[in-house]
């Protein structure tokens, strides 16, 4: 009661009051009213109002009040505050109200902010056409024109500062079923000579047959277009040229290192169908000992979640080729020996899990690249550094270890956080789990919760145990 009484006193310094988001809404509103009485060019007042609009911790009515006051003082500044913060806000109630405000006031110039925000996946609503940003865009432009608005935003937002918006638009257009339209755009001969993004996308489609699905794949592709990756690009172009046209059209960015590796180590894979590759993987894994999670560090598990047959309908040609490449790599004694040495060092270090990249060296041999975590949180997590992600653009697999104990069977396979990592990076991943003695279990996984237990490797034989 004493605390409430003190909080109910008059506001003496409105800027200080607004700097504390934990106060009651009536105190914030009183502070905003006092700021409204200051001159329109009072920079301290305007900055305080911007913070309320953009920062978490304030109720939607308080944020709306701050927006109203700032709009009266400087409309362009108020719109700019929304434009820069709306696409990244995590406050769902404010996102809903802000979207409504934009539509109610016919602020058409904030269309890019709505599009950018709409492009982010939302756990609150799975139906894109029920999102508040879509509803606002439909009111501003008409529901029949919304997709065209997103497409034109992507096509025309060409400044350096708009590249994040463009990649989000691409992601959203894929979700809206506009892949064919985007393919037609990037295969057109009319791309402006100064549109670097479209030229990179065109090069990928022309040279490799690859069309990125989302923002992360676009970023990956653009990294591969950098001069330091010219050698890999040439290899990938030569390797993908050996594929049938229909298979090239199905490739994802993560498949490129797999195709390059197959071209070098197992060229027969490139000529085989998806069904033929499935049979090869099936014949291999049925002779393996498997270990399935009873639980995981993040409580993600499933009895049949790591069986090959469980994912048959989801598996792509690239998935199956990647598994066969993983099996081939695990048959190289030097690779196996390195992995067991790394696992031993991981078990001795209780501050983090260990991880890295499996790729090809300059002589096209499999190699293990080790990377320190960017942060050491605890012994059940590996946080990849930017250096590792940079190396992984041309690597075949991201990998990490579950070797906290000699018998770690019940944690064999990716945890919930690992699966989220695969969803975010869209990479091909492996996890190695110690399962007793001189053995480790190997699981392949990628985005969309696809996990396949490939069996055990053993140090004694330095080969995949058959």
N, C-alpha and C positions, 0 to 999 in steps of 0.2 A: 504494500500500500504506500509506503514511503517512497518507493521508486516511482510508482505511478504519479504520485503527487509532485515529485520533483520534475518529472517529464512533462507535466502539464503547464509549467510556467511559460512566460512569454519568450519568444525567440529573439535573442539579442544579436546573434551573428548568423544570418541565413546561410552563408557559404559553409561555415563550420557545421551547422545543423544538417545541411544536405550531404556533407561528407560522411555522415554516419548513416548507413542504410538500415541499421537495426532499430531506429526510432519508429514510433507510430506514424501512420500516414498523415494524421492531422498536423503533426509538427512539420512534416515535409511540405505539406500544402501551405502552411502558414509561411514557411521560409520562401517558397516559390512566389507567394503573393508579395512579400517584401521585395524580392528581386525584381518583380514586375514594375515596381515604383522607381527603380533606378533608370538612369538614361539608357537609351537603346544601344549606345556605343560602349557601355560599361563592360569591358572585356572579362573581368572577374565574374560578373553575373552571368554572362553568356556561356562561359566555360562551365560554370556550375550547372546550368540548365542542360548543356550538352551531356555532361556526365550522368545526370539522372536519366536522360533519354536512352543512353547507350549502355549503362552499367546494370548488372544484375543486382538484385536485392531490394528493388523498389517495386511497389505494387503497380499494376497497370493504370489505375486511376491517377496515381502520382506521376507516372511517366507521361501520361496523356496531358496532365496539367502543365508539366514542364514543356512539352512539345507545343501546346497552345500558346504559352507565354513567349517562347522563343520565336514561334512563327509570326506573332504580332510584332516582335522587335526586329527580326531578320528572317524572312521566309526562306531565302536561299540557304541560310545557315541551318535552319531547322530541317530542311529537306536533306541537306548534306549529312546531318547527324543520323538520319534514318538510313540513308543510302549506304553509309559506311558500316553501320552496326547491325542492321536488320539481317543480312545474309549469314551472320555468325551467332545470332542470339540463341541462347538455350532456354530462354523463358517462354514457354509455349503460350501462356495466357497473353503475354505482351505481343507475341508474334501474331496471334489471332486479331487482337485489337488494332495493332499498327496496320495490318493488312486492310482491315475494314476502314480505317481512317484514310488511307491512301485512296481507296476506291470512293469513299463518300465525298472526298474533297477533289476528286478528279485530278489527282497529281500524276498525270500520265508520264511525266519525266522520271518518275521513280519505278517505271516498269523494269529496268535492269535489276534493281534491288529485289523486287518480287521474284523475278526469274532466278536470280542467283540463290535466293533463299529456298525457293521451291525445288531447286536441283539437289539440295541436300536430302538424303534419305532420312525419314523420320520414323521413330519407333511408335509415336503416338497414333499415326494414321498410315495404313499401308496403301490405301487407294489415293493415287496422285490427284484424282479429280475431286477429292473431298478436302484437299489441303486448303488452308485459308489463303495462301498466295494465289492458287489457281482461281479461287472464287473471286478474289480482288481483280485479277487479270481479266476474268470473264466479264466482270462488270465494267471495266475500263474499255475493253476492246471488243466484247461480244464473244460468247463461248466458241463460236465457229472459227474465230480468228486466233485463238490463243496459241495453237501450235505454230502458226505462221509467224506470230510475234516472237516466239522463242527462236525459230529458225533465222529470222532476220536479225535478231540480236546477236546470234552466233556469227552470222555472215559479215555483219558490219562493224562489230566491236573489235577494231584492229589495233588500237593503241597498245603500247607496252603495258600500261596499267590495267588493261582489260583482259589480259591473257587468262587470269583466274576465272573471270566471268565466262569467257569463251569455252574453257574446258568444262565448266559446270553445265553450260548450255548443251554441249555435245553429250554429256552423260544423260541429261534430262531427255534430249531428243531420242536417244536410244531407248529409254524407258517408255517413251510415248510411241514407239513403233516406227520411227522415222529413219531406220538404217538405210533403206534403199535411196532415200532422198539425199542423205549425207554421202553415200557412195557416189551417187551421180555428181554431186558437187565436187568432190575431191578428184574425180577422174575427168573432170572437165578440163579443156585446154585453155579456159578463160580465167584461170586463177591469176590475180595481180602479182606482178613480179616482186612486190615488197611485202606480200602476205606470207611470212615465214612459217606460220603454223599450218596453213593449208598446203604449202609446198612440201613440208615434212610429211603430212598425211598423204599427199599425193605420191611421194616417193615410196612410202611404205606399201601403198596399194599397188603401185606399178612394179617395184623391184621384188617385193616379198609376198604379195597377195594378202597382206595383213591390214585389217581395219580395226583400230582400237575400239573397245566397248565403252570405256569410261575414262574419267579424268586421270586415274592412276596410270592406265595404259598409255594415255597420251603423253604424260610426263616421262614414262619409261621410253617410249618411242623417240621423243625429242632428245633424250640423253644419248640414245644410240646414233642419232644423227650428228653428234658432235665429232669433230675431226679425230679425236683420240680413239674413236671406235670405227674408223674407216675400214680397218682390216676385218673386224667382225662383220660389218655390214656387207662387205664383199663376199665373205664366206657364206653368210646367210642367203645372199642373193643366189649364189651358185647352188647351195643346198636345196633351197625351196624350188628352184627351177627344175629339179629332178622329180618333183611331186606332180601328180595329176592335177589339172586345173581345179577340179571340184574340191580337192583336199586343201589346196592353197587357200581357197576362199573360206575354209573353216578354221584356219589357224588363228590362234591368239598370240599376243606378244610373248607370253611365257613359253610358247612352243619353239621359238626361234633358236635358243641355245640347244634345245633337245634335237631339233632337226640338224643343226650343225654337228652335234656330237654323233648322231646316227650316220651322217654323211661320212664322217671320219672313221668311226669304229664299227658300225653295223649298217652299211648301205642297203642291205636287203630289206631293212625295215621300211625304207622309203617307198618301196614298191608293193608293200603288203597292205591289205585292207584292214579296216577296223576289226572285223570279225576274226581275221587271221592273227592280228596282234593280241586280241582278247584270248584266243585259244592258247597262244604261247605263254601269256601271263598265267592263265588258269592252270596249264600243265605244270608250271613251275611252283605256284603257291600251294597246290594241293599236296605236294610232297614236303611241305614245310611245317615246322612246329610254330603255332601261333599263340600270342599272348594278348588277351583282351582286358581292357580296363574294368576293374570292379568299381572304381571311382577314380577321380582325378584331383589334382591340386585345386581345380576350380569347379569340381562337382559336375563335370561333363563326361558322360559315359554312355555306353549302349552295348547290349549283348552282341548284336550282329553289326554294329556300326562300322567295323573294320574289315568286313568280309568283302571280297571282290564282287561276288554276285549281288550283294546288296546295292551296289552302285552301278550295275550294268547299264541301266538306261541313261544315267548321267554321264558315264565315261565317254570321253572324246578319243579320237585317234591320237591326239597329242598326249593325253593322259597315259594311254597304254604304251606309247613309245617311250615316254618318260620313265615308266616303271621298268621297262626292259633295259633302258640305259642305266638306271640305278642298279639293277641286278648285275649288269656287265661291270660297272664300276666296283661293286663289292666283290668281284672275282679277281681284282688286281691286288696282289699281296701287299704292295706298298701302301695302297689306299687303306686297307684294313688295318695294317700295323699302325699307320698314322692315327686313325680313328681311335684305336684302343689306347694309344699313348695319350691322346687328347682327353679321353674319358677318364684315365687315371689321374691326370692333373686336375680335371674338373672335380672329381670326388674329393680331392685334397683341399679344394678351395670352397669353403662354405659360405661365401659371400654372393655367389651368383651361379647360374648355369653357364656353360660354355656353348658357343655357336660359331657359325661361319658360313662359308660358301664352298660348294663342290663345283669345279669348273674344269676347263681345259687350259693347259699352259701353252707357252709359245711353240712347243713341239707337238701340240694336240694330244698330250697325255693328261689323264685325270689328275687333278691336284686338289689338296685340301687347303683352303685359305682360312686362317684363324683370325678372329677379331675380338678385341676387348669389348665388353658391353659399355654402352654410353653412360649407364648408371648401374651401380651395384645395389640392388634393393634387398634381395635375400636369395637363398639357395634353391628356390623353386621358380626362378624367373630369369630369362635372358632378354635384355633390351638391346636390340641391334643399333649400332652406330650408323651415322651417315656414310662413313667410309665403307662399311660392310654393304650397305644398300647400293653404293656406287659400283662396287666390285660385282654385285649380284646382277647388274643389268645384262652382263654377258655370261654370267654363271648359269650352270644347269639347275642347281638346287640351292636353296637356303636350308641350313640344318641347325639343329641344336641337340643337346644331350639331356636325358633323364637318367642320371647315374648317381644319384645321392646315396644309394645303397647298392650293395652287390646284388641283392635280389629286389629289384624294383618292378617286378612283373605287373603288379596291380596298377601301375602308372604308365604302362606301355601304350604309347600312342599320344597324339596331341591333346593337350588340355583345352579348356574353353578359350583361354587367352591366346593359345597358339592358333586355334581355328580363326579367331578374330584377326590375328596377324595375317593369315593367309587370305582372308577376305579383303583386307586393306591393301596388301601388296599385290594380290593376284599372282603370286609366284608359285612355282613347284617347290614343295618343302619335304624334308625328311627329318624324322626324329629317331634318335638312337637311344634305346633303353637297356640298361644292364639287367640281365635275367639270370644271373648266377654263373659262377665259375669264370670262364673266359669267353662268355657269349654276350652278344647284344642283339636285341630285336630291332628290326627296321620297319618303320611305317612311312608310307608315302601319303601326303595329304596336300590339298589345294583348297581354293575357295569353295563356298557352298557346302561345307561339311563333308566333303568327299575324303575318306580315309581308307587306305588299303594296307593291311598287314602283309609285308613281303616275306616274313620269316626271319630266321636268325643268321648272324654271321659269327664266326668263331675265330679267335686269334690263333689257336693251335694249328689250324689248317690253312689260315690266311686265305680263306675263300668262303663263298656263300655255302652254307651247309645244305647239302642236297638230301 
